[in-house]
Amino acid sequence: MKIGYHISISGGLVKTAHSIKQQKLSAVQIFPGSPRTYFPSKFSISDFEAFQNLNIPKFVHINYLVNPASDKPVLPKAIAENLQFCDQIGADGLIIHMGSNKDKEGGMELTRHNFLRAYEKTGAKTKILIETTAEGGERLKLDLILKFLEENKDLNVGMCLDTAHIYAAGYDVVETIEKYHDKIDVVHLNNPSPNVEFGKHKDQHDVSLFDSTAKLSEREIENIISLCKLYNIPMILETGTMFEDVNMINEKYNN
């Protein structure tokens, strides 16, 4: 079983890598810098080497400003520099939101364009993982993510499934993972907050995984963990008491 959480790199990559080893995480996710910028922070060779030496699945979540379904000229450069950062730390995937566009097909074409340009700029090896959304509004939906993956097999792309987003979008989480497990590279194991209604597109998951007031029951969480374990899908927690929850999962399910 591969499980970890989104950890801050505010103390630097070397210190963060040391913390990951100390905590015996079997997967990890980081931001490459401030989530409110387009580009990664600058790091030294020793920083990159510290992460390269972590023999676990490592995921980088791209900054929040990047909407790949947009025509902003900065996007190919931003995605390219994030891919370069991923290659330098030996990441298993660059997680990026599917994005939004009023013109769904146009948004998919722009996404392909931006991904293709980024790979052409860098020759990067890291896989781009499109994260599922809570849908609603102009956000591109699960069926379009699946269509994009099917139609762009020449690109190095896969999928990150967020359990809270999938619930808010109106899908049965366990059934969705079972159905599409062969297309899922990593699962964001988040529990929707108590005020989130099924299928109402509210993106909120600020509680701990096993919070009794959250929407996914302990049995549902257990089923999700069992499927990820069965299909060897890494799991990343993003909110709440993540360190404690990861330890609890390892003690209870890692046998």
ABEGO torsion letter per residue (X at the ends): XBBBBBBBAAAEAAAAAAAAAAAGBABBBBBAEBAABABBBBBBAAAAAAAAABBBBBBBBBBAABBAABABAAAAAAAAAAAAAAAAAGBABBBBBAEBBABAAAAAAAAAAAAAAAAAAAGBABBBBBBBBAEEEABBBAAAAAAAAAAAAABBBBBBBBAAAAAAAGBBAAAAAAAAAAABABBBBBBBBAABBBGAGBBBBABBAABAABABBAAAAAAAAAAAAAAGBBBBBABEBAAAAAAAAAAAABX
